[in-house]
Every structure is written in structure tokens, then in C-alpha cells.
């Protein structure tokens, strides 16, 4: 059986990945369940920790077969204030199968005092931007970031930081740094990607902004005919990012409602 490209298939990812050819995928971008009790429609997100980690390790191993030798696997995973280890425990399981080439911090919300912003006339007060889920606790801080682990098979995959670069605020740096041939520098491993403000309930409890997979794919490098896989497609953020970049995708999702929603917005 050959799976069609540019489709979200209603399949368990472990079954779906078996249908893909060996070394056929350039980039994997995904955000699996975090095992922190999110209310998915067709999946129970509170499994015993060892069961969860073993399941995700099986996904990691299955995906390794289909990833090209110089491919990239971007794994977005977070936790909750009362369980900060889950993302790191999961990364340790992936460590058995991949090299951790980069650790990226997805910043959802940030507060910057005016005194730390620099001397810019347009900034007249403290800055607080982005959204996060606040916690009412005397012990824990609200989570304003999640991890994006960039796994590769060798640790030697060439990346393209300027593809997601930012302009220099201090333009004198363009002349100061020999490597700065133009007004563009890499943004490093902290990516501020806020959620859009919405006034309605989200159809999916853990949807991520499509800018996140878009930046991951661009960092790896966009090439003609490339294939991007998302084993946990949800409502289609990765598919929409691929469409924007003009690259092919294949996605798996077990919930028919999410598949229908994703298919509607990508067709």
C-alpha cells in the first residue's frame, strides 16, 4: 500500500509509518500527547509513565527507519508545573535512537522591563506579549515555554539559521561582524511564537501555531520534492505550514473529527 502525499490519514501513527518507504522523509515535525491529562477526544492522556515513555520510544524507533540519513526530527513537547520532568524523560528515550543536535525553547509569552529593552524611542514602557495558561499556586510558576528538540541521526545535519533570521537592532553590527553580509542574523535557540488571540474554544486542546512547524522546516532547509511527516497531525498545523512553504506532507491522526477539521482547512 502506498500512502498518498498531502493527505492526513486516519491511522495510528505506528501502523501508518510502517506503510512509508525507508529513508523517504526529509523532516518530521510533531507534537505528541504530553501525558499530562489533556482532554483529547479519542486518546486518554494519563497513562502510567513507563507505558507512555515506551510507546513514544516505539514511535521514535519507527520514525527513524523512514527518516533520511540527513533528515531532521523536530519534537515539540512540554509539561506542566507539577510535572516538569516529562519532556526531559521523553528526550532521554529518544537519545537511544538519535543525536540531540539542537534544543530550542518555544517562548509563548515574555515580559521585558523597559530598562532592559535598550535605547529605543519607540519603546516607552515595559513589554508583556504572548499568552500562557496561568497557574494559581504558591509553589509553581506558570509555564511560558515548551521544548523543541531537534534530533538527527548523525548530529551533522546542515541547518539554515538565516532562513528564520531577524534583522539587527544595532545596525553597526552589520559592519562590525565579518560574517554579517547583510542586515540579518540568526535568532538562536529561543523562538518567540505567540498564540493568536481567539474568542472561542479551541477545537483541539493542544494545537500549536503553524508558524512553529514552518520555522522548523525552514531551519532544516526547504527543497523541491521534500516530504514532511507529522505522526500526530491533530487539526493540521503542520499541513498548513507545508502548504505555505510549497512542500509535500503526510500526516496521521486517530480521531476522525480532528481529521475532518484538518482536511477542511487544508483542502
C-alpha positions as a Markdown table, in Angstrom:
| # | Residue | x | y | z |
|---|---|---|---|---|
| 1 | Unk | 0.0 | 0.0 | 0.0 |
| 2 | Unk | 1.4 | 3.4 | -1.0 |
| 3 | Unk | 0.1 | 6.4 | 1.1 |
| 4 | Unk | -0.9 | 9.5 | -0.8 |
| 5 | Unk | 1.1 | 12.6 | -0.2 |
| 6 | Unk | -0.6 | 15.8 | 1.0 |
| 7 | Unk | -3.2 | 13.9 | 3.0 |
| 8 | Unk | -4.0 | 13.4 | 6.6 |
| 9 | Unk | -4.6 | 9.7 | 7.1 |
| 10 | Unk | -6.9 | 8.4 | 9.9 |
| 11 | Unk | -4.4 | 5.9 | 11.2 |
| 12 | Unk | -2.5 | 5.1 | 14.3 |
| 13 | Unk | 1.0 | 6.5 | 13.6 |
| 14 | Unk | 2.8 | 3.2 | 14.4 |
| 15 | Unk | 0.7 | 1.5 | 11.8 |
| 16 | Unk | 0.9 | 4.4 | 9.3 |
| 17 | Unk | 4.7 | 4.7 | 9.5 |
| 18 | Unk | 5.0 | 1.0 | 8.5 |
| 19 | Unk | 3.4 | 1.9 | 5.2 |
| 20 | Unk | 6.1 | 4.5 | 4.4 |
| 21 | Unk | 9.3 | 3.7 | 2.4 |
| 22 | Unk | 12.6 | 3.5 | 4.2 |
| 23 | Unk | 14.5 | 6.8 | 4.2 |
| 24 | Unk | 11.7 | 8.6 | 2.4 |
| 25 | Unk | 11.1 | 11.5 | 4.8 |
| 26 | Unk | 13.1 | 14.7 | 4.9 |
| 27 | Unk | 11.7 | 16.3 | 8.0 |
| 28 | Unk | 9.5 | 15.1 | 10.9 |
| 29 | Unk | 7.7 | 17.8 | 12.9 |
| 30 | Unk | 5.3 | 16.8 | 15.6 |
| 31 | Unk | 3.8 | 17.5 | 19.0 |
| 32 | Unk | 2.7 | 14.2 | 20.6 |
| 33 | Unk | 0.5 | 14.0 | 23.7 |
| 34 | Unk | 2.4 | 15.0 | 26.7 |
| 35 | Unk | 0.8 | 12.6 | 29.1 |
| 36 | Unk | -0.4 | 15.5 | 31.4 |
| 37 | Unk | -4.2 | 14.9 | 31.3 |
| 38 | Unk | -5.3 | 16.9 | 28.3 |
| 39 | Unk | -8.9 | 16.2 | 27.2 |
| 40 | Unk | -8.4 | 14.6 | 23.7 |
| 41 | Unk | -11.5 | 13.2 | 22.1 |
| 42 | Unk | -10.0 | 9.7 | 21.3 |
| 43 | Unk | -7.0 | 9.3 | 23.5 |
| 44 | Unk | -6.5 | 9.0 | 27.2 |
| 45 | Unk | -3.7 | 11.4 | 28.2 |
| 46 | Unk | -2.9 | 9.9 | 31.6 |
| 47 | Unk | -1.0 | 6.7 | 31.0 |
| 48 | Unk | 1.4 | 5.2 | 33.5 |
| 49 | Unk | 4.7 | 7.0 | 32.9 |
| 50 | Unk | 6.6 | 3.9 | 31.8 |
| 51 | Unk | 3.9 | 2.9 | 29.4 |
| 52 | Unk | 3.8 | 6.3 | 27.9 |
| 53 | Unk | 7.6 | 6.6 | 27.5 |
| 54 | Unk | 7.8 | 3.1 | 26.0 |
| 55 | Unk | 5.1 | 3.9 | 23.5 |
| 56 | Unk | 6.8 | 7.1 | 22.5 |
| 57 | Unk | 10.1 | 5.3 | 22.2 |
| 58 | Unk | 8.4 | 2.9 | 19.7 |
| 59 | Unk | 7.3 | 5.9 | 17.7 |
| 60 | Unk | 10.8 | 7.3 | 17.7 |
| 61 | Unk | 12.3 | 4.0 | 16.5 |
| 62 | Unk | 9.6 | 3.5 | 13.8 |
| 63 | Unk | 10.2 | 7.1 | 12.5 |
| 64 | Unk | 14.0 | 6.5 | 12.4 |
| 65 | Unk | 13.5 | 4.0 | 9.7 |
| 66 | Unk | 11.7 | 6.4 | 7.4 |
| 67 | Unk | 13.8 | 9.5 | 8.1 |
| 68 | Unk | 16.6 | 10.2 | 5.6 |
| 69 | Unk | 20.2 | 10.0 | 6.8 |
| 70 | Unk | 20.4 | 13.8 | 6.8 |
| 71 | Unk | 16.9 | 14.3 | 7.9 |
| 72 | Unk | 15.6 | 16.3 | 10.9 |
| 73 | Unk | 13.1 | 15.3 | 13.6 |
| 74 | Unk | 11.7 | 18.2 | 15.5 |
| 75 | Unk | 9.9 | 17.1 | 18.6 |
| 76 | Unk | 7.8 | 19.7 | 20.4 |
| 77 | Unk | 7.0 | 18.6 | 23.9 |
| 78 | Unk | 6.1 | 20.4 | 27.2 |
| 79 | Unk | 5.0 | 19.5 | 30.6 |
| 80 | Unk | 3.1 | 21.2 | 33.4 |
| 81 | Unk | 4.3 | 23.0 | 36.5 |
| 82 | Unk | 3.7 | 19.9 | 38.7 |
| 83 | Unk | 5.4 | 17.5 | 36.3 |
| 84 | Unk | 8.4 | 19.3 | 34.7 |
| 85 | Unk | 10.4 | 16.1 | 34.0 |
| 86 | Unk | 8.1 | 14.6 | 31.4 |
| 87 | Unk | 9.7 | 16.4 | 28.4 |
| 88 | Unk | 13.2 | 15.6 | 29.6 |
| 89 | Unk | 12.3 | 11.9 | 30.3 |
| 90 | Unk | 10.9 | 11.7 | 26.8 |
| 91 | Unk | 14.1 | 13.2 | 25.3 |
| 92 | Unk | 16.2 | 10.6 | 27.1 |
| 93 | Unk | 14.2 | 7.9 | 25.4 |
| 94 | Unk | 14.8 | 9.5 | 22.0 |
| 95 | Unk | 18.5 | 9.6 | 23.0 |
| 96 | Unk | 18.8 | 5.9 | 22.4 |
| 97 | Unk | 17.9 | 6.4 | 18.7 |
| 98 | Unk | 19.0 | 9.9 | 17.7 |
| 99 | Unk | 21.6 | 12.6 | 18.3 |
| 100 | Unk | 20.2 | 15.7 | 20.0 |
| 101 | Unk | 21.6 | 18.3 | 17.6 |
| 102 | Unk | 19.8 | 21.4 | 19.0 |
| 103 | Unk | 17.5 | 22.3 | 21.9 |
| 104 | Unk | 15.1 | 25.1 | 21.0 |
| 105 | Unk | 12.9 | 26.9 | 23.5 |
| 106 | Unk | 9.5 | 27.9 | 22.2 |
| 107 | Unk | 8.6 | 31.1 | 24.1 |
| 108 | Unk | 4.9 | 31.6 | 24.3 |
| 109 | Unk | 4.9 | 34.7 | 26.5 |
| 110 | Unk | 7.6 | 37.0 | 27.7 |
| 111 | Unk | 7.8 | 40.1 | 29.9 |
| 112 | Unk | 10.6 | 42.6 | 29.4 |
| 113 | Unk | 11.1 | 45.7 | 31.7 |
| 114 | Unk | 11.7 | 48.9 | 29.8 |
| 115 | Unk | 15.2 | 49.3 | 31.3 |
| 116 | Unk | 16.2 | 46.0 | 29.6 |
| 117 | Unk | 14.9 | 46.8 | 26.1 |
| 118 | Unk | 17.7 | 49.2 | 25.1 |
| 119 | Unk | 17.6 | 52.8 | 24.0 |
| 120 | Unk | 14.8 | 52.8 | 21.5 |
| 121 | Unk | 12.5 | 55.8 | 21.3 |
| 122 | Unk | 9.5 | 53.7 | 20.2 |
| 123 | Unk | 9.6 | 51.6 | 23.4 |
| 124 | Unk | 8.2 | 53.8 | 26.2 |
| 125 | Unk | 7.1 | 51.2 | 28.8 |
| 126 | Unk | 7.6 | 47.6 | 29.9 |
| 127 | Unk | 6.6 | 45.0 | 27.4 |
| 128 | Unk | 4.5 | 41.9 | 28.0 |
| 129 | Unk | 3.4 | 39.9 | 25.0 |
| 130 | Unk | 2.0 | 36.4 | 24.3 |
| 131 | Unk | -0.3 | 34.1 | 26.0 |
| 132 | Unk | 0.1 | 31.3 | 28.6 |
| 133 | Unk | -2.0 | 29.2 | 30.9 |
| 134 | Unk | -1.7 | 30.8 | 34.4 |
| 135 | Unk | -1.5 | 28.6 | 37.5 |
| 136 | Unk | -2.9 | 29.6 | 40.9 |
| 137 | Unk | -0.2 | 28.3 | 43.1 |
| 138 | Unk | 2.2 | 29.4 | 45.9 |
| 139 | Unk | 4.7 | 26.8 | 44.8 |
| 140 | Unk | 4.8 | 26.7 | 41.0 |
| 141 | Unk | 5.4 | 29.3 | 38.2 |
| 142 | Unk | 3.2 | 29.4 | 35.1 |
| 143 | Unk | 4.8 | 27.7 | 32.1 |
| 144 | Unk | 5.6 | 30.2 | 29.4 |
| 145 | Unk | 7.8 | 27.9 | 27.2 |
| 146 | Unk | 8.0 | 24.5 | 25.7 |
| 147 | Unk | 10.9 | 22.5 | 24.3 |
| 148 | Unk | 11.5 | 21.7 | 20.6 |
| 149 | Unk | 14.1 | 19.0 | 20.5 |
| 150 | Unk | 16.0 | 18.8 | 17.1 |
| 151 | Unk | 17.0 | 15.2 | 16.7 |
| 152 | Unk | 19.1 | 13.9 | 13.8 |
| 153 | Unk | 20.7 | 10.6 | 13.0 |
| 154 | Unk | 24.3 | 11.9 | 13.0 |
| 155 | Unk | 24.4 | 15.3 | 14.6 |
| 156 | Unk | 26.0 | 16.7 | 11.5 |
| 157 | Unk | 22.9 | 17.9 | 9.6 |
| 158 | Unk | 23.4 | 21.3 | 8.0 |
| 159 | Unk | 20.9 | 23.9 | 9.2 |
| 160 | Unk | 19.9 | 27.3 | 7.7 |
| 161 | Unk | 19.6 | 29.7 | 10.6 |
| 162 | Unk | 19.2 | 32.8 | 8.3 |
| 163 | Unk | 16.1 | 31.3 | 6.8 |
| 164 | Unk | 14.4 | 32.2 | 10.1 |
| 165 | Unk | 16.8 | 35.1 | 10.8 |
| 166 | Unk | 16.0 | 38.5 | 12.3 |
| 167 | Unk | 17.3 | 42.0 | 11.5 |
| 168 | Unk | 20.0 | 43.6 | 13.6 |
| 169 | Unk | 18.6 | 46.1 | 16.1 |
| 170 | Unk | 22.0 | 47.8 | 16.2 |
| 171 | Unk | 22.9 | 48.3 | 12.6 |
| 172 | Unk | 26.6 | 48.9 | 13.4 |
| 173 | Unk | 26.8 | 45.2 | 13.9 |
| 174 | Unk | 26.4 | 44.7 | 10.1 |
| 175 | Unk | 29.9 | 46.2 | 9.6 |
| 176 | Unk | 31.4 | 45.0 | 12.9 |
| 177 | Unk | 30.9 | 41.3 | 12.3 |
| 178 | Unk | 32.7 | 39.9 | 9.2 |
| 179 | Unk | 30.1 | 37.2 | 8.9 |
| 180 | Unk | 27.2 | 39.7 | 8.7 |
| 181 | Unk | 27.0 | 40.3 | 4.9 |
| 182 | Unk | 23.5 | 41.8 | 5.3 |
| 183 | Unk | 21.0 | 43.0 | 7.8 |
| 184 | Unk | 20.1 | 39.5 | 9.1 |
| 185 | Unk | 21.3 | 37.4 | 11.9 |
| 186 | Unk | 20.3 | 34.0 | 13.4 |
| 187 | Unk | 17.8 | 34.1 | 16.2 |
| 188 | Unk | 19.5 | 31.4 | 18.2 |
| 189 | Unk | 17.5 | 28.8 | 20.1 |
| 190 | Unk | 14.8 | 30.9 | 21.7 |
| 191 | Unk | 11.8 | 31.3 | 19.4 |
| 192 | Unk | 9.0 | 33.7 | 20.4 |
| 193 | Unk | 5.9 | 32.3 | 18.7 |
| 194 | Unk | 2.7 | 33.5 | 20.4 |
| 195 | Unk | -0.7 | 32.0 | 20.1 |
| 196 | Unk | -3.2 | 34.1 | 18.2 |
| 197 | Unk | -5.8 | 35.7 | 20.4 |
| 198 | Unk | -9.2 | 33.9 | 19.9 |
| 199 | Unk | -12.6 | 34.4 | 21.4 |
| 200 | Unk | -13.8 | 30.9 | 21.1 |
| 201 | Unk | -13.0 | 27.4 | 22.5 |
| 202 | Unk | -10.3 | 25.6 | 20.5 |
| 203 | Unk | -11.4 | 22.5 | 18.7 |
| 204 | Unk | -8.2 | 20.7 | 19.8 |
| 205 | Unk | -6.8 | 21.0 | 23.3 |
| 206 | Unk | -3.1 | 21.3 | 22.3 |
| 207 | Unk | -3.0 | 22.8 | 18.9 |
| 208 | Unk | 0.3 | 24.6 | 18.1 |
| 209 | Unk | 0.7 | 27.7 | 15.9 |
| 210 | Unk | 1.5 | 26.8 | 12.3 |
| 211 | Unk | 4.5 | 29.2 | 12.5 |
| 212 | Unk | 6.2 | 26.6 | 14.7 |
| 213 | Unk | 6.5 | 23.8 | 12.1 |
| 214 | Unk | 7.1 | 26.4 | 9.4 |
| 215 | Unk | 10.2 | 27.7 | 11.2 |
| 216 | Unk | 11.4 | 24.1 | 11.9 |
| 217 | Unk | 11.1 | 23.2 | 8.2 |
| 218 | Unk | 12.8 | 26.4 | 7.1 |
| 219 | Unk | 15.7 | 25.8 | 9.6 |
| 220 | Unk | 16.2 | 22.4 | 8.1 |
| 221 | Unk | 16.0 | 23.8 | 4.6 |
| 222 | Unk | 13.3 | 23.8 | 2.0 |
| 223 | Unk | 14.0 | 21.8 | -1.1 |
| 224 | Unk | 12.0 | 20.8 | -4.1 |
| 225 | Unk | 10.1 | 17.5 | -3.7 |
| 226 | Unk | 10.8 | 17.2 | 0.0 |
| 227 | Unk | 8.4 | 15.3 | 2.3 |
| 228 | Unk | 7.4 | 16.3 | 5.8 |
| 229 | Unk | 5.8 | 13.8 | 8.2 |
| 230 | Unk | 3.7 | 14.6 | 11.3 |
| 231 | Unk | 2.8 | 11.4 | 13.1 |
| 232 | Unk | 0.4 | 13.3 | 15.4 |
| 233 | Unk | -1.3 | 15.7 | 13.0 |
| 234 | Unk | -4.2 | 16.9 | 15.1 |
| 235 | Unk | -6.1 | 19.6 | 13.3 |
| 236 | Unk | -3.4 | 20.3 | 10.7 |
| 237 | Unk | -0.9 | 22.9 | 11.8 |
| 238 | Unk | 2.0 | 21.1 | 10.1 |
| 239 | Unk | 0.0 | 20.5 | 7.0 |
| 240 | Unk | -0.9 | 24.2 | 6.7 |
| 241 | Unk | 2.8 | 25.2 | 7.2 |
| 242 | Unk | 3.8 | 22.8 | 4.4 |
| 243 | Unk | 1.2 | 24.2 | 2.1 |
| 244 | Unk | 2.6 | 27.7 | 2.8 |
| 245 | Unk | 6.1 | 26.6 | 2.0 |
| 246 | Unk | 5.1 | 24.6 | -1.0 |
| 247 | Unk | 6.3 | 21.2 | 0.3 |
| 248 | Unk | 4.6 | 17.8 | 0.5 |
| 249 | Unk | 3.3 | 16.3 | 3.7 |
| 250 | Unk | 1.9 | 13.2 | 5.2 |
| 251 | Unk | 0.1 | 13.1 | 8.5 |
| 252 | Unk | -1.5 | 10.6 | 10.8 |
| 253 | Unk | -4.3 | 11.2 | 13.3 |
| 254 | Unk | -6.6 | 8.7 | 15.1 |
| 255 | Unk | -9.6 | 11.0 | 15.7 |
| 256 | Unk | -12.0 | 11.3 | 12.8 |
| 257 | Unk | -13.2 | 14.7 | 14.0 |
| 258 | Unk | -9.7 | 16.2 | 14.0 |
| 259 | Unk | -9.0 | 14.6 | 10.6 |
| 260 | Unk | -12.2 | 16.2 | 9.2 |
| 261 | Unk | -11.2 | 19.6 | 10.7 |
| 262 | Unk | -7.7 | 19.4 | 9.3 |
| 263 | Unk | -8.8 | 18.3 | 5.9 |
| 264 | Unk | -11.3 | 21.2 | 5.7 |
| 265 | Unk | -8.6 | 23.8 | 6.4 |
| 266 | Unk | -6.0 | 22.2 | 4.1 |
| 267 | Unk | -8.2 | 21.4 | 1.1 |
